[in-house]
Structure formats: structure tokens, C-alpha cells
Amino acid sequence: MGKKLIHRAIFYGGFVFIIPVWFIYFSCIVIAAQPKDSHKDYLAIVNRLGIAGRPEISNAKTNYEKSFQLMVEPPPSLSLSDIKTWPEDLPIQKRKELTKWVDDNADALMELELGSKKSYCWFDYQDDGGFMLGVYPSLDLRKARLMVYTIRARANLRAIESEFESAFYDILTCYRFGQHLMGPKDITEQLVAVAIRGVATQTALRILDHKQVPIGVLTKFQKKLQSDLDPNSFTIDITFEEFSICDFIQRVYVEDANGDTKVSDKFVEAANDIPSDLIREVIQDVNEKDMKAWADIINLGRTQTLDTIDALFKYLKKVLTKAPMELAECKDVDRRIDEIIGKKYFLKQVINPYQKVFEVAARAKVESEALITIIAIKRYKAVMGEYPPGLETLVTSGYMKKIPLDPYSNKPLRYVGSSDQFKLYSFGKDFDDDGGARSNWGQDEQGGDQVFWPVKHEEDKQ
């Protein structure tokens, strides 16, 4: 159980979602000793929500499992950097090794394709007698990641051979695979889903940058991508996280002789045994008031705490629908969260990074919309002989359904066109227009913008 929690904490740490070390410390001590008979089975509820009454024949689970079983690991001579490099930039021998490895994975990729065509994917979370915070993600995320790199490599190899329709079909498979990992799942899986769709977007942009793709192929791909991408699927679902905390709470609180609920003595003992220097190491800005907040939880009942969690997650579900610009303009989000949580210190620590997770999803959504916009611009140029004067022209001319909004300005993505080139970018996290100065989502020292086109080349990274 302890290993599972550490795995979860480390993985979340990579995605800015961190379960504090002290949370793991006393969870391992307390939860294992708690009886489960009288507890609400939140894990079973999540499994029912995931299936949602849909037929098993429409579940991609079996295909993905078979894909992972058939997957061939890359040879030691082929590094991850080699796999991610544009094939024409590789030495001849490396390209041959890459091609052979991709060919060796043909059967695995076929199962991935078959699974991606199904309507949903759900791997039941297994109850091992522990608690939800100790449950591993239901999908083998390492193999999922490697399969995505494999199909990206194949798309690139197909593109350099001018097999563009097959290359973009691979990209659609990647998008669908990522979309299957969204829903009421562990947040780790959903963040992986966001990353997978990011890989698909970057693969398409790289091909567009290196090759002249026939307009017919682009038109077909754009229409299919627009129909396949569910805008709501970019929203992070926090049901699993809510139920994990509820499951934790119901096990921490026990009934006393009078039928009232209180924090178990074992919990209090474990909390009191946590060294203060360990807490200070994990929680950098801790102060004496925070250190004393542990005393407040002991006097709270189970019902009151669960009601607080319910109110908190109802509010968070409203927050996660807002764009980063809306959150920046809304000054009372943190205040409202503090009002709901009150002195429940552990909830503050577990909930704190959620807004950053929501922002990752907003970026993935606008990246996909930017790709569709770039394809529409290129289609317009091929027909009209010049770039459109503005994005609204793409809509009125039938090349796009609507203009995507920049989540960092709540205005259309910034487009600047000339006779022979164009720029498309988002303001980024500094919320201002820097004229298309390239940066990492406006987070560089001098600010900057997130530029979708032109594509960044390796020499630009120096």
C-alpha cells in the first residue's frame, strides 16, 4: 500500500499535483487497520460511472490490453530522442532501426487502431482491500506512453514517404486513444490523456511544417478531427479524486460509544508522530498557525467533513469550466475555497494544485483548435492564392465552423498574416500580446506568447 501511494505522489509531482508526504505517512499507518464493512464502496461507484450502462462490446479495453501485450520494446541502440526526432534528420542507420522497430509493432498498432474506433474505454479499478488513494491507475501508463511514441514515429515515417492519408490516420488514432482516457478516472490517467493529444497535435504540426500535404488530405483530416474531438472531453473530471478523499475520511473517522463520529485515536497518534521538520520540508511556506491546525480536525465529525468535501468539489467543478483569463479576473476563487475548507488543513494541502491541472487541460484544448485553424488557413491559401485577411474570413468562407478563443485573453487567437507567411498564437500566462514573441506559454522571464505557427525548430531552442 505504501508503495502505491509513493508511486502516486511521485507521478503527480511530475504533473504539479502532489499528495503531501505526511499524508502518505499516516495513511499507511491508519488506513490499513480500519475495517471496511460499514464503509461506502466509492470504488464500485466509480466503476459503475465509467461503464455507464454501455455494452462491453463497445469497450476498447481488450484491444488496448492486447496492444500492450504485443508491443515490442525499442532496441537499446534506439533512444527515446531518436524516436522523437524527425526521421529525415536521423542518420541512415538510425532511420533503418526506427523503421524496423515500427514494423515490428504492426500487430500492436493494429489493436490500438481497433480500440480507438470503439465508443469508450474502461478498465475497472481493482479493490485490493486497501483504500482509493492507494489504487494504481487502471491502465499501464508506461506502455501507453510508448505506444504513442510508436504511432507518432510511424506517422512521421509515412509522411516522409508521402503516405499522407495514412500518416494523418495515425494522428487521429492517437487523438482517439487520448480521448478514451478522459472521464471519471484517476487524474493521472487524464493528465496522460492530455499529453497524448498534445503529442498528436505536435505530430500533425511537424508534418505540416516539413511537407506539402495535399489539400484533399488536409480537408478530410480537418473534418474528421472536428467531428471526433468532443470539446467537453478536455475538461478534467475530478470525481475519482473527490471519492478518494471521501473514502479516506470515512476510514479516519470512527464511531465512539455514544454513536458519535470522531477522528480515530490511531490517526491522532500518527499525526502527532510526524516530525515537524518533515512537514516543513514538504510544505515550504508553513507557519506556526498552520502547524497548530492539526488540533482543529480532531474536533470535527465525519458528516461535517464529508459535507465540506461535497461543497468544495461542487465549487471546483464550476471553477474547472473557466478559462485561465476568467480565473485571473475572478479575485475571489481562493477566498471562496478558504471559506469552504475552513480549518481542515489536510484538505488545503491536497486541493491546492487543482487550478494548475485545469490550466493544462485548457492549453490542450486550444492547441487542438489551433491545429484546425492552421489547416483551414493553409486550405484557404491553396485555393485563394493568399492568406486570409482575418480568421473571420475562414468562417464566412466555410473553411471553419467557428473561431477558437484564446483562454488567456477570452478573445480569438491572435492571427497576423502577410503575403507569404502568417503567425498564430495565444497571449499565454502573462495575459498580454507580445507580438508573437515565442515563449513557453508566456512564462519566460520576459513574458512572450505561445506560438502555434510557425513551428519551433530545433535551432530556435538554442
C-alpha positions as CSV (number, residue, x, y, z in Angstrom):
1,M,0.0,0.0,0.0
2,G,2.8,2.4,0.9
3,K,4.5,1.7,-2.5
4,K,1.3,2.6,-4.3
5,L,0.9,5.9,-2.5
6,I,4.5,6.8,-3.2
7,H,4.1,5.9,-6.8
8,R,1.0,8.1,-7.0
9,A,2.8,11.0,-5.2
10,I,5.8,10.8,-7.5
11,F,3.7,10.7,-10.6
12,Y,1.5,13.5,-9.5
13,G,4.6,15.5,-8.6
14,G,5.6,15.4,-12.3
15,F,2.3,17.0,-13.2
16,V,2.2,19.6,-10.4
17,F,-0.3,17.6,-8.5
18,I,1.3,16.5,-5.2
19,I,0.0,14.3,-2.4
20,P,2.0,15.5,0.6
21,V,4.5,13.2,2.2
22,W,2.8,13.5,5.6
23,F,-0.5,12.4,4.0
24,I,1.2,9.2,2.8
25,Y,2.9,8.7,6.1
26,F,-0.1,8.5,8.4
27,S,-2.3,7.0,5.7
28,C,-0.2,3.9,5.6
29,I,-0.4,3.6,9.4
30,V,-4.0,4.3,9.9
31,I,-6.0,3.1,6.9
32,A,-4.7,-0.5,6.8
33,A,-6.1,-1.1,10.3
34,Q,-9.6,0.3,9.5
35,P,-12.5,-2.1,9.0
36,K,-14.3,-1.7,5.7
37,D,-17.6,-3.5,6.2
38,S,-19.6,-0.4,7.1
39,H,-17.9,1.9,4.5
40,K,-19.5,3.2,1.3
41,D,-17.8,1.5,-1.6
42,Y,-16.7,4.5,-3.6
43,L,-14.5,2.4,-5.9
44,A,-17.5,0.4,-7.0
45,I,-19.4,3.6,-7.7
46,V,-16.6,4.9,-9.9
47,N,-16.6,1.7,-11.9
48,R,-20.3,1.9,-12.5
49,L,-19.9,5.6,-13.6
50,G,-17.2,4.6,-16.0
51,I,-19.2,1.9,-17.7
52,A,-22.4,4.0,-17.6
53,G,-24.5,1.1,-18.8
54,R,-22.7,0.8,-22.2
55,P,-22.2,-2.6,-23.8
56,E,-18.9,-4.4,-23.2
57,I,-18.5,-5.0,-26.9
58,S,-18.0,-1.2,-27.3
59,N,-15.2,-1.1,-24.7
60,A,-11.7,-0.7,-26.1
61,K,-10.2,-2.3,-23.0
62,T,-9.4,-5.7,-24.6
63,N,-7.9,-4.1,-27.7
64,Y,-5.6,-1.9,-25.7
65,E,-4.6,-4.8,-23.4
66,K,-3.7,-6.9,-26.4
67,S,-1.8,-4.0,-28.0
68,F,0.3,-3.7,-24.9
69,Q,1.0,-7.4,-24.8
70,L,2.1,-7.4,-28.4
71,M,4.2,-4.3,-28.1
72,V,7.9,-4.7,-28.9
73,E,10.3,-2.6,-26.8
74,P,12.8,-0.5,-28.8
75,P,16.3,-1.9,-29.1
76,P,18.9,-0.4,-26.8
77,S,20.6,1.3,-29.7
78,L,17.4,3.4,-30.4
79,S,17.0,6.1,-27.8
80,L,13.8,8.0,-27.0
81,S,15.4,11.0,-28.5
82,D,15.9,9.1,-31.8
83,I,12.3,8.0,-31.7
84,K,11.1,11.6,-31.3
85,T,13.4,13.0,-34.0
86,W,12.1,13.8,-37.4
87,P,13.2,10.7,-39.4
88,E,14.9,12.7,-42.2
89,D,17.2,14.3,-39.6
90,L,18.4,10.9,-38.4
91,P,21.5,9.1,-39.7
92,I,20.6,6.4,-42.3
93,Q,21.3,3.5,-39.9
94,K,19.2,5.0,-37.1
95,R,16.3,5.5,-39.6
96,K,16.5,1.9,-40.6
97,E,16.4,0.8,-36.9
98,L,13.4,3.1,-36.3
99,T,11.6,1.7,-39.4
100,K,12.3,-1.9,-38.3
101,W,11.1,-1.2,-34.8
102,V,7.9,0.4,-36.1
103,D,7.3,-2.5,-38.5
104,D,7.8,-5.0,-35.6
105,N,5.0,-3.2,-33.8
106,A,2.5,-3.5,-36.7
107,D,0.2,-6.0,-34.8
108,A,0.3,-3.9,-31.6
109,L,-0.6,-0.8,-33.6
110,M,-3.4,-2.6,-35.3
111,E,-5.0,-3.4,-32.0
112,L,-4.5,0.2,-30.9
113,E,-6.4,1.3,-34.1
114,L,-9.2,-1.1,-33.5
115,G,-9.6,0.0,-29.9
116,S,-9.6,3.7,-30.9
117,K,-12.6,3.1,-33.1
118,K,-14.8,1.9,-30.2
119,S,-17.0,4.3,-28.3
120,Y,-15.4,4.2,-24.9
121,C,-12.6,2.6,-22.8
122,W,-12.9,1.5,-19.2
123,F,-10.5,-0.6,-17.1
124,D,-12.2,-1.5,-13.8
125,Y,-10.3,-0.3,-10.7
126,Q,-9.4,-3.3,-8.6
127,D,-10.2,-3.3,-4.9
128,D,-7.3,-4.9,-3.1
129,G,-8.8,-4.3,0.4
130,G,-7.0,-1.0,0.7
131,F,-8.3,2.5,0.0
132,M,-8.8,4.5,-3.1
133,L,-5.7,6.8,-2.6
134,G,-3.6,3.6,-2.8
135,V,-5.2,2.3,-6.1
136,Y,-2.9,2.2,-9.1
137,P,-4.1,3.8,-12.4
138,S,-6.1,1.2,-14.2
139,L,-4.1,1.4,-17.4
140,D,-0.4,0.6,-17.8
141,L,0.7,4.2,-18.4
142,R,4.3,3.4,-19.3
143,K,3.2,1.1,-22.2
144,A,0.5,3.7,-23.2
145,R,3.2,6.3,-23.5
146,L,5.5,4.0,-25.5
147,M,2.6,3.1,-27.9
148,V,2.0,6.7,-28.5
149,Y,5.7,7.3,-29.4
150,T,5.5,4.3,-31.7
151,I,2.4,5.5,-33.6
152,R,4.0,9.0,-33.8
153,A,7.1,7.5,-35.3
154,R,5.0,5.6,-37.9
155,A,3.1,8.8,-38.8
156,N,6.4,10.6,-39.4
157,L,7.9,7.7,-41.4
158,R,4.7,7.6,-43.6
159,A,4.8,11.3,-44.1
160,I,8.4,11.3,-45.5
161,E,7.3,8.6,-47.9
162,S,4.3,10.9,-48.9
163,E,1.8,8.4,-47.5
164,F,-0.1,11.4,-46.0
165,E,-3.5,9.9,-45.7
166,S,-2.1,7.0,-43.6
167,A,0.1,9.4,-41.6
168,F,-2.9,11.6,-40.6
169,Y,-5.0,8.5,-39.9
170,D,-2.3,7.6,-37.3
171,I,-2.7,11.0,-35.8
172,L,-6.4,10.6,-35.5
173,T,-5.9,7.2,-33.8
174,C,-3.6,9.0,-31.3
175,Y,-6.3,11.6,-30.6
176,R,-9.0,9.0,-30.0
177,F,-6.7,6.9,-27.7
178,G,-6.1,10.0,-25.6
179,Q,-9.8,10.9,-25.6
180,H,-10.6,7.4,-24.3
181,L,-8.5,8.1,-21.1
182,M,-10.7,11.0,-20.0
183,G,-13.7,10.7,-17.8
184,P,-14.2,9.7,-14.2
185,K,-10.8,8.3,-13.9
186,D,-7.7,8.8,-11.8
187,I,-6.4,12.2,-12.5
188,T,-3.0,10.7,-13.5
189,E,-4.7,8.9,-16.5
190,Q,-6.4,12.1,-17.5
191,L,-3.2,14.1,-17.5
192,V,-1.6,11.3,-19.6
193,A,-4.6,11.7,-22.0
194,V,-3.9,15.4,-22.3
195,A,-0.3,14.7,-23.0
196,I,-1.2,12.0,-25.7
197,R,-3.4,14.5,-27.5
198,G,-0.6,17.0,-27.3
199,V,1.7,14.5,-29.0
200,A,-0.9,14.1,-31.7
201,T,-1.2,17.9,-32.3
202,Q,2.6,18.3,-32.4
203,T,3.0,15.4,-34.8
204,A,0.5,17.0,-37.2
205,L,2.2,20.4,-37.0
206,R,5.6,18.9,-37.6
207,I,4.4,17.1,-40.8
208,L,2.7,20.3,-42.0
209,D,6.0,22.2,-41.4
210,H,8.2,19.7,-43.2
211,K,5.9,18.5,-46.1
212,Q,3.5,19.9,-48.6
213,V,0.4,17.9,-47.8
214,P,-2.3,17.6,-50.5
215,I,-5.3,19.8,-49.8
216,G,-7.7,16.9,-50.2
217,V,-5.9,15.1,-47.3
218,L,-6.0,18.2,-45.1
219,T,-9.7,18.8,-45.8
220,K,-10.5,15.2,-44.9
221,F,-8.4,15.3,-41.8
222,Q,-9.8,18.6,-40.6
223,K,-13.4,17.4,-41.0
224,K,-12.7,14.1,-39.2
225,L,-10.8,15.8,-36.4
226,Q,-13.6,18.4,-35.8
227,S,-16.2,15.6,-35.7
228,D,-14.1,13.3,-33.4
229,L,-13.0,15.9,-30.9
230,D,-15.5,16.4,-28.1
231,P,-14.9,19.9,-26.6
232,N,-16.2,18.6,-23.3
233,S,-13.6,15.8,-23.2
234,F,-10.9,18.3,-22.5
235,T,-12.4,19.1,-19.1
236,I,-10.7,17.3,-16.2
237,D,-13.1,15.1,-14.3
238,I,-12.4,15.2,-10.6
239,T,-15.0,12.6,-9.5
240,F,-12.3,10.0,-8.7
241,E,-10.3,12.5,-6.6
242,E,-13.4,13.5,-4.7
243,F,-14.3,10.0,-3.9
244,S,-10.7,9.1,-2.9
245,I,-10.8,11.8,-0.3
246,C,-14.3,10.8,0.9
247,D,-13.0,7.2,1.2
248,F,-10.1,8.4,3.2
249,I,-12.3,10.4,5.5
250,Q,-14.8,7.7,6.2
251,R,-12.0,5.4,7.3
252,V,-10.3,8.0,9.5
253,Y,-13.4,8.8,11.5
254,V,-14.9,6.1,13.8
255,E,-17.9,5.9,16.0
256,D,-17.5,6.3,19.7
257,A,-19.5,4.6,22.5
258,N,-22.2,7.3,22.1
259,G,-22.7,6.7,18.4
260,D,-20.9,10.0,17.5
261,T,-18.1,10.1,15.0
262,K,-14.6,11.3,15.8
263,V,-11.1,11.0,14.4
264,S,-9.6,7.6,15.4
265,D,-7.0,7.6,18.1
266,K,-4.6,5.9,15.7
267,F,-5.0,8.8,13.3
268,V,-4.2,11.3,16.1
269,E,-1.2,9.3,17.2
270,A,0.1,9.1,13.7
271,A,-0.3,12.8,13.1
272,N,1.4,13.7,16.3
273,D,4.3,11.4,15.5
274,I,5.1,13.2,12.2
275,P,8.3,15.1,12.7
276,S,7.8,18.9,12.3
277,D,10.9,19.2,10.2
278,L,9.4,16.7,7.7
279,I,6.3,18.8,7.4
280,R,8.4,21.9,7.0
281,E,10.4,20.2,4.2
282,V,7.3,19.3,2.2
283,I,5.3,22.4,2.9
284,Q,7.8,25.2,2.3
285,D,5.6,28.1,3.5
286,V,4.3,26.5,6.6
287,N,3.9,28.8,9.7
288,E,3.1,28.2,13.3
289,K,-0.6,28.7,12.8
290,D,-0.6,26.0,10.1
291,M,1.4,23.7,12.4
292,K,-1.3,24.1,15.1
293,A,-4.2,23.5,12.6
294,W,-3.9,19.7,13.2
295,A,-5.8,20.3,16.5
296,D,-8.8,21.6,14.7
297,I,-9.5,18.5,12.7
298,I,-9.8,16.3,15.8
299,N,-12.9,18.1,16.9
300,L,-14.8,17.8,13.6
301,G,-17.2,14.9,12.8
302,R,-17.3,12.7,9.8
303,T,-20.6,14.1,8.5
304,Q,-19.4,17.7,8.8
305,T,-16.2,16.9,7.0
306,L,-17.9,15.0,4.2
307,D,-20.3,17.9,3.7
308,T,-17.3,20.2,3.4
309,I,-15.8,17.9,0.7
310,D,-19.1,17.9,-1.2
311,A,-19.4,21.7,-1.1
312,L,-15.7,22.1,-2.1
313,F,-15.9,19.8,-5.1
314,K,-19.2,21.3,-6.3
315,Y,-17.4,24.6,-6.4
316,L,-14.2,23.2,-8.0
317,K,-16.4,21.7,-10.8
318,K,-17.6,25.2,-11.5
319,V,-14.1,26.6,-11.5
320,L,-12.7,24.0,-13.9
321,T,-15.1,25.2,-16.6
322,K,-13.5,28.7,-16.5
323,A,-10.6,29.7,-18.8
324,P,-7.3,30.9,-17.2
325,M,-8.3,34.5,-18.1
326,E,-11.6,34.2,-16.3
327,L,-9.8,32.8,-13.2
328,A,-7.3,35.7,-13.3
329,E,-10.1,38.2,-13.4
330,C,-12.1,36.4,-10.7
331,K,-10.4,37.5,-7.5
332,D,-12.5,35.5,-5.0
333,V,-11.7,31.9,-6.1
334,D,-9.0,31.3,-3.4
335,R,-11.1,33.2,-0.8
336,R,-14.1,31.1,-1.6
337,I,-12.1,27.9,-1.3
338,D,-10.7,29.0,2.0
339,E,-14.2,29.8,3.3
340,I,-15.4,26.3,2.3
341,I,-12.4,24.4,3.7
342,G,-12.1,26.5,6.9
343,K,-9.5,24.9,9.2
344,K,-9.4,21.5,7.6
345,Y,-5.7,21.7,7.0
346,F,-5.1,18.5,5.1
347,L,-7.8,19.4,2.5
348,K,-5.9,22.7,1.8
349,Q,-2.8,20.7,1.1
350,V,-4.5,18.1,-1.2
351,I,-6.6,20.6,-3.1
352,N,-4.1,23.4,-3.6
353,P,-2.7,22.4,-7.1
354,Y,-6.1,21.8,-8.8
355,Q,-6.2,25.1,-10.7
356,K,-2.9,24.3,-12.4
357,V,-4.2,20.9,-13.5
358,F,-7.3,22.6,-15.0
359,E,-5.0,25.0,-16.9
360,V,-3.1,22.1,-18.5
361,A,-6.4,20.9,-20.0
362,A,-7.3,24.4,-21.3
363,R,-4.0,24.5,-23.1
364,A,-4.5,21.1,-24.7
365,K,-7.9,22.2,-26.0
366,V,-6.7,25.4,-27.6
367,E,-3.7,23.6,-29.1
368,S,-6.1,21.2,-30.9
369,E,-8.2,24.2,-32.0
370,A,-5.1,26.0,-33.2
371,L,-4.2,23.0,-35.4
372,I,-7.6,23.0,-37.0
373,T,-7.2,26.8,-37.6
374,I,-3.8,26.3,-39.2
375,I,-5.1,23.7,-41.6
376,A,-8.0,25.9,-42.5
377,I,-5.6,28.8,-43.2
378,K,-3.5,26.5,-45.5
379,R,-6.5,25.3,-47.3
380,Y,-7.6,28.9,-47.9
381,K,-4.2,29.9,-49.2
382,A,-4.1,26.9,-51.6
383,V,-7.4,28.0,-53.2
384,M,-7.2,31.8,-53.0
385,G,-3.5,32.2,-53.5
386,E,-3.1,34.4,-50.4
387,Y,-3.5,34.1,-46.7
388,P,-6.9,35.3,-45.3
389,P,-7.1,38.9,-44.0
390,G,-8.5,37.6,-40.8
391,L,-9.8,34.5,-39.1
392,E,-13.4,35.6,-39.5
393,T,-12.9,35.1,-43.3
394,L,-12.3,31.4,-42.7
395,V,-15.7,31.1,-41.1
396,T,-17.6,33.1,-43.7
397,S,-15.9,31.2,-46.5
398,G,-16.8,27.8,-45.0
399,Y,-13.3,26.7,-44.0
400,M,-14.0,26.6,-40.3
401,K,-17.1,26.4,-38.1
402,K,-16.0,29.0,-35.6
403,I,-13.0,31.0,-34.4
404,P,-11.3,29.5,-31.4
405,L,-10.9,31.6,-28.3
406,D,-7.6,32.2,-26.6
407,P,-8.1,31.0,-22.9
408,Y,-5.6,33.7,-21.9
409,S,-7.5,36.6,-23.4
410,N,-11.1,35.4,-23.9
411,K,-10.7,36.8,-27.5
412,P,-9.9,35.0,-30.7
413,L,-6.5,33.5,-31.1
414,R,-4.1,36.2,-32.5
415,Y,-3.6,35.9,-36.2
416,V,-1.1,38.0,-38.2
417,G,-1.0,37.3,-41.9
418,S,1.1,38.7,-44.8
419,S,1.6,37.8,-48.4
420,D,3.9,34.9,-47.8
421,Q,3.6,33.8,-44.1
422,F,1.4,34.0,-41.0
423,K,1.6,33.8,-37.3
424,L,-1.0,32.2,-34.9
425,Y,-0.5,32.5,-31.2
426,S,-2.0,32.7,-27.7
427,F,-1.2,35.5,-25.3
428,G,0.0,33.0,-22.7
429,K,0.1,33.2,-19.0
430,D,1.2,36.9,-18.9
431,F,-2.2,37.7,-20.5
432,D,-0.8,40.3,-23.0
433,D,0.1,40.5,-26.6
434,D,3.9,40.4,-27.1
435,G,3.7,40.4,-30.9
436,G,4.2,36.7,-31.3
437,A,7.5,36.6,-29.4
438,R,8.0,32.8,-28.8
439,S,7.9,31.6,-25.2
440,N,6.6,28.7,-23.1
441,W,3.1,29.9,-22.6
442,G,4.2,33.4,-21.6
443,Q,6.0,32.1,-18.6
444,D,9.5,33.1,-19.7
445,E,11.3,35.9,-17.8
446,Q,10.4,38.4,-20.4
447,G,6.8,37.1,-20.9
448,G,6.1,36.3,-24.5
449,D,3.4,34.4,-26.3
450,Q,2.6,30.7,-27.1
451,V,3.2,30.5,-30.8
452,F,1.5,27.7,-32.7
453,W,2.7,28.7,-36.1
454,P,5.4,28.9,-37.4
455,V,6.5,25.7,-35.8
456,K,9.5,25.9,-33.5
457,H,12.6,24.3,-35.0
458,E,15.5,22.7,-33.0
459,E,17.7,25.7,-33.9
460,D,15.2,28.0,-32.3
461,K,15.6,26.3,-29.0
462,Q,19.3,27.3,-28.6
